[in-house]
Structure formats: structure tokens, C-alpha cells
Amino acid sequence: MTLLFALACTACLTWARADEVEQTGFVADVDATRHPLAGRLIEHVAGSASRQQYEALDAAHRASFLDRFWAEHNPLLHRFYYGYEFGRRRFTVSDAFFEQKDLIPKMYHCDWPASDSSIVTQAVELTDILLEALPNDPIVLNARGYVLLEANRAVEAEALFLRACELKSDFPEARNGWGLTYLRQNKRLMEGLYHFRDAIASDEGYAGAWYNLAMCHLAMGSIDLDHRFGQVVERFPNHHDAHHKLGVVYEELYDYKKAAGSYSRQLMVSPDHRHARARLARVNLEMSWTRRRHYDIPDVEALVEQDPLRYLPLLAATYLAKENYVECQKAYDRYFKLAPGHQLELFRDISLIATRKEKAHIEAAPTSEEKARRMRQFWLQKDPTPVSRINERQLEHYRRVHYALRNFSLGIKPWDVRGEVYIRLGHPDHRSWSGNLVFETNPKAVRVKNRLNELAHRAKGEIMPTDLNTMSGLFLSREYGDIRGIPIFPVPHRGSPSADAASLDARWELWIYGDILDGFEITFIDEFGDGRYDFARPPQSSSHFDLWLSIAPETVFHRAISKRPSYYTYNYKGAPLDLYVDHAVFRGETDSAVEIYVGVPWNHLGLQPRGNVLFGQLDRSIVVYDEDARPVYTDTVNIAQGIPDESQAGPGTLMVDQVRVPVEPGSYFVAVGVEDPGTRKTQALLKRVEVEDFQNARFSLSEVEIAARITDADRTLGSQFIKEGLTVLPLPSRMFDNDSEIYLYYEVYNLLRNRDGQSRYRVDYQVRGGRPRGVRRLLGGLARLVNTTSEGDAMRISYEHQGFSASEPIYIALDLDPVDRDEIEVDVRVTDLMRNDEPTAIRTVDVKRGK
């Protein structure tokens, strides 16, 4: 195969359509095989040897030679001239013709390949030769006209088609070509319609003319495009593209079910129609908001292989809909490597979902590296599952941004106000459009609609268009005083009693959010018909202006984002599990060490009896992130613990666990995730932890651990709870009942000792919110009670200690009566009495009384 033939095949890939070019009967003995120009044209393309080969053939074989020769060497001449001579008629221009010079809206494009420029140039030369020799041959004039259309010379082509029709009145191909010339001359589209109709009147089986008629209506912006392309697919169900165009029309009307049907039928006819395949995937994603239907991943992956930049976001969104977050992340990572810089900035921009404080903190970063760090911290704190390596909230943000770019950018870049609402609030629970009214069936949307109907019942005359007041059927609910499917907010329409809304039937969209605040409705209008939607505004002349102002779309939207800048709900697939997380920082062997305490109420777990013991299980994960929001420690275990009977599993009692993580001093994030494998209850939590440096020689005090009890070392309770020869069972909830003592554990570092190796220090406990009933020292060694005093609303208890170590653990049980509140605050002050300046280290902890 020659290179020229390969290019020719590429140029005519979109032309070999059985429904466009019909062979009315191959003619083996035609004028084209006899006139002397045949050899001359062959020589012009392939040289004298090919001409001699042709002329040596007898008349019976010349036609088949010409058919094969021109199919290989110039598909344009073969299609428009010899094809007609051989009975292959009802042809039309290449599909790329309609996608040039913004003839039709971009959303209808299929990126058809344009005719190869060298083939077009050669076809122009060949038809020059034909026209010079046969200036009054209508078939030559017609072929020359189509070739000039491919060369974007529509004005010249118009004169040729006109002459061809004068010479041959019953010539539908020339009528069709004549109409196409007017599509190139934008202000003459109406004239094009007449010629397509004439072509159809002359030949009702002319699929190309029917399709071009519909495309002309598309170029004109006609409102009945569903009817126009519907005519094409009704008559020609195997058309290579009309089902796709009809699907786009339905998609524009937000009738996703019909759009999916059209795209599916197109794929049955043309399995390689990748735009139909991609749009089918998108509308199935749209329909997944109301029904669980997703497109097959392999089909979308096939699209990605053809055009990754276009289809990777679709693949990512499909994975996200299927809750395959790992593959979704991979798809977005691939996309961001390919996307242009200005596009990436839109995905990275968090201005619509961050609070003012968060935005100011990020923008105040002194360097780009610090800004990137703060961005990572921002996203970590938004992660609904911080113990996993995937941030589902970030993936959802990417999906929302791409959705806004694709669906709300027609009138303004990057998107109109619908894009901002969508990125902040997510997908609405209900949508309806002026071109496709959808009744509220979602219970959340119905609840909101009922409330708004009641609120606006005295002003419904300003809502319902007069032409709908008299309709039955769809708006039958009006007889019962309800408005369904349209906004409960006045939009411009004919017959509106508001003077400032009486001149226009504006296109509108209605969105309902049922779970944000008390639920609300937002109406957008395209007031000027340019595709740019904005919030509907209260009519100034309305007698119910105050009512409309209170529920105005812009008002309710800003009311929502004043509470939170964005909304997102993650599907944990299980009921929430109460989770308590606490921590304390101590000195480690070489660095500091943070102890992380995790507790879950026993009575929230699915307990299973095993003999005389009740067992509970918990899948627990802990991840510690450094200040760069990068994981430095990960631990995942299944915990199985037992308790003797249900009385010990009552409210307030916890299954507890603990890990000790050696870390360098600095700022960290601690993420904890738990799940009961039996009930699937789950919970996740992220908290910030500051880790001090205890390795220097400075006198210091560790953080205070709140404990449920402290005993001699007992390995049956778990080795992780043992330190300094004690079992310190943490109480992450920090909540004690009124009959329980409050246990505190902490450590003192770098005490000064005298020549005999003795240390001496004082410990003061200042308690606010509780009156000590007694203090039980759990301290080996020497200590004496120094004083108990009252200072305003606080009680102070002081001990003096003596020891023989530079660093000592201290643990105590406080028995307190609450005074006037459930919250009790304890200050722990340790003073080194051996030092001349008697330095004091202070820690404050809060605990609660209750269940």
C-alpha cells in the first residue's frame, strides 16, 4: 500500500457509510470509461505507464480499473465523480465539514478527521481538467462543487451547483451540495434549508440530505432538534452519527434516560463511535445520582487509551461512583501529568471550599514550599478517612471541579454561578429544568418542597405561568394547592403579574438540597439566552417582595456557606461508633515519645459470648503524620478483648488500646480509625499534637496521662499499658462517674540531686470545679502532705517529695466531689526545691464527671 493510499484511507474513514452512499447499480459501461479524459487524469496522478495500462484494457474491464484506481489514488474524485458514474450516489461532504469554523456548537463535535490537504489539492487539479474539457457536464460541475466544499471554497462551489441544477433539474446531489454552500455562509442558513428540502423532495431516501437538514437546524439553533434528528434516525436507523446527535440534544434537555438510549443505539450501529461511548458513560454517571447505574470500567478505559487527556477525568469519576478510590486516585494522577497548567490551577484552587482563616493561613506562607506544606495540611484535615492513603474528599473536589468545567462553562469561563454552587455544595438532591420538568420524588426534596409550598401559598400567582394554570395532567397537583416540578420562586415568564418579569420566558434550572441547613431550593436563570446562568432575583415590583427576598437563591446560598464554606458527606457504610482519643508526650530513649490512647464504649460494640466471657473486636488503625502531612508511623491491628459480664460493659466503660510512638520534637497529626468487624460501625478522628523536647538538661514535666486506674504491672491487661513497673490503664474519654477516683500519671525530668544523690521537690495540685474528699498517694518513696488550702473557687493540695533519681514517675488518685459543674480542671505544678531559683513546671488537664 502506498503512502498516498494510506492517507487517502485516513481521509475517507468517515465516508464509507452504507446509509449515506447507496449503490443504485454498478455500471460497467459508462461514458466515463470511454471519453479520452480518463487516461489523461490517470497520467496526471500516476504517470504514463498507468495510462497505458488503462488504455490497453478492453471496454469491459476499464470500469473496474477506474473504480479501484481512484479509490486508491484520490478518494474525493472517486466519491464525487466516478462514484456517481458507477451508481454510488446520495453522497455528501465529509463529517469534518460541520465541525469547522464553529458551524455547530462544540458539544456536538466528534473530532472527525478532515480530508487530507494533499488529496484535496489534487482533487481540485483533477476537476479543473474535467471542467475545462466538459464545462456543461452537470456531473462534472457537481463533482467540482463538492471538491471545493472540501477545500473551504463555498462561494465558488455555489455557482457550480447552481449551474448543475440548471442543466439537470432532477439532481438531488447537486441540491444537497448547494444547501451545504449556504452553511458555510452563516447568514444564509435559511436558504440552505430550502435546498436540503428540495433534495429530499427529489429523493426521499437520501440519508445525507436528511442529516444535513437536521445539521442546518442545529447550526441555526432551532428549538425542535429532537424532532429533526428524530426524523433522521426514524428513516435511517443505521445512520453512523444521527443517534449520537439526538443523544446530545436529549442531554441538553437534561433527559438523560432518552440520551442514554440514543447513545446505546448509536453504539449498536457504530461500535467504534467513541464520542457516543463517552457520552453514554457520562449520562449513566448522571443517572447514578438517582439510580445505581454505572458504566463499565473497561469501556471507559478503552476511551482513555484513545484520548487520555479528554477521558481520564471521566474514568476517575466512574471509579469514584463505584467507590474504588485507589483507582480513582490513579486516574487523576495520570490526568494531572497531562493537563495544561491553567487547568491544573482550577483543580488545585481551594478558595471555594476553605474558610477565610484557612485561606489566609495558606496565602500568608512565606515561600512556595511552605504554601505547598500548608495545602497538604489543609487536605489532610479534610480527609474523612485519614488512616488510609486516599483522601476521598480531595477526589470529590476534583470531580466537582471537572463537572463544573464541563457543564457550567458555556456562557462564561471557567464556569457561571452554578459551578460555584456545585463545587461548594455538591450534587443536588433534585434538579428540574425549564426544558425538562421533573417532579420531586426524593423524600428530602419533597420535604423541602412541601415547606416552601406552605410558606409561599399566598403568592403562588406570581410563580405559576398563566399558560400552565389552565393545563391539566402534569400540573394537576395545582388543584390541590401544590406546585411541583417548577421553582417556588418567580422566574421571568409571559403573563407574570410582576411588570419586571413579563417580557421574557427565561430558561431556568431548579436545584434542591435537602440535608444542608433545613433544606432549600436554588433557582438559576439564563436571562439573556447566552448560556450564562445566574441566581434568580426577586421581582422588585412584587407585592410579596419581602417573602421572595427571604428565600431568594442568592440569600439561601450565602446563608449556607456562612455556616460552612463547603459540604461533603462520606459514605462510611456503617453507623457511627463513639470514639475517644487522647495522648500524652513523654521522654523516650533517644527522642520524645507520644502515647496515643484509643477508647470505644463496650456497649457500642457487637459483643459475643465465649463461655463466661463477653468478647468484643475492633479493627484499629493509627497513622502519625509529620508537619509536611506525610506519614511517619502506621499501625493497624485487630483488637479482641473480653470482660466477665455485661455489668462491666455499661455506659462509660471503654475498650481501650494504646501505642507509644518515638518521634522527634515538632508538630504532628495523629489519625485514628476504628471499625467493629461485626456490626460495621466505624469512626475516624484526626487531632494535632505538639511534641516537646525532653532530651536536654532542662528541668521539665511530661504531659499528664488521665487513667482509669493504676496498679502494679499486670500483663494480663496488655503489655502496652506497662511503664515504670506499673500498669497505667488510660481513659481516653477523660470522663469519670461520681464514685470514681481520678487517676493522674506523669513524669518529672532532670531533678537536681544533692551530694547524697537525693532529690527534693514539691507537687501542688490546684483543683477547680471539685472539692477533694480525699487524696490517695500511689507513690513509693518519701512524701508528706504539706498543705490543703482554698483559693477562691480553687482548692490546692501540696506534697513534698524526696527521691533518689533525677527523673521520677508520679501517680496519684484524687477523690473529688463536683461543686457546681461537671468539668473539673486540675493544675499540676512541680517545683525543684534543690535548685536555687526553684523552677516550676506546670501542666493543666481537664476531666469530666458523668457517664
Buried (B, 14 or more C-beta within 10 A) or exposed (E): EEEBBEBBBBBBEBBEBEBBBBEEEEBBEBEBBEBEBBBBBBBBBBEEEBBEBBEEBEEEEBBBBBBEBBBBBBBBBBBBBBBBBBEBBBBBBBBBBBBEEEBBBEEBBBEBEBBBEEBBEBBBBBBEBBBEBBEEBBBBBBBBBBBBBBBEBBEEBBBBBBBBBEBBEEBBBBBBBBBBBBBBEEEBBEBBBBBBBBBBEBBEEBBBBBBBBBBBBBBBEBEEBBEBBBBBBEBBEBBBBBBBBBBBBBBBBBBBEBBBBBBBBBBEBBEEBBBBBBBBBBBBBBBBBBEEBBBEBEBBBEBBEEEBBBBBBBBBBBBBBBEBBEBBBBBBEBBBEEBEEEBBEBBEBBEBBBEEEBBEBBEEBEEEEEBBBBBBBBBBBBBBBBBBEBBBBBBBBBBBBBBBBBBBBBBBEBBBBBBBBBBBBBBBBBBBBBEBBBBBEBEBBBBBBEBBBEEBEEBBEBBBBEEBEEEEEEBEEBEEEBBBBBBBBBBBBEEBBBEBBBEBBBBBBBBBBBEBEEBBBBBBBBBEEEBBBBBBBBBEEBEBBEBBEEBBBBBBBEEBBEEBBBBBEEEBEEEEBBBBBBBBBBBBEEBBBBBBBBBBBBBBBEBEEEEEEBBBBBBBBBBBBBBBBEBBBEBEEEBEBBBEEEEEBEEBBBBBBBBEBEBBBEEBBBBBBBBBEEBEBBBBBBBEBEBBBBBEEEBBBBBBBBBBBBBEBEEEBBEBBBBEEBBBBBBBBBBBEEEBBBBBBBBBBBBBBEEEEBBBBBBBBBBBBBEBEEBEBBBEEEBEEBEEEEEEEBBBBBBBBEBEEBBBBBBBBBBBEBEEEEBBBBBBBBBBBBEEEEBBBEBEBEBBBEE
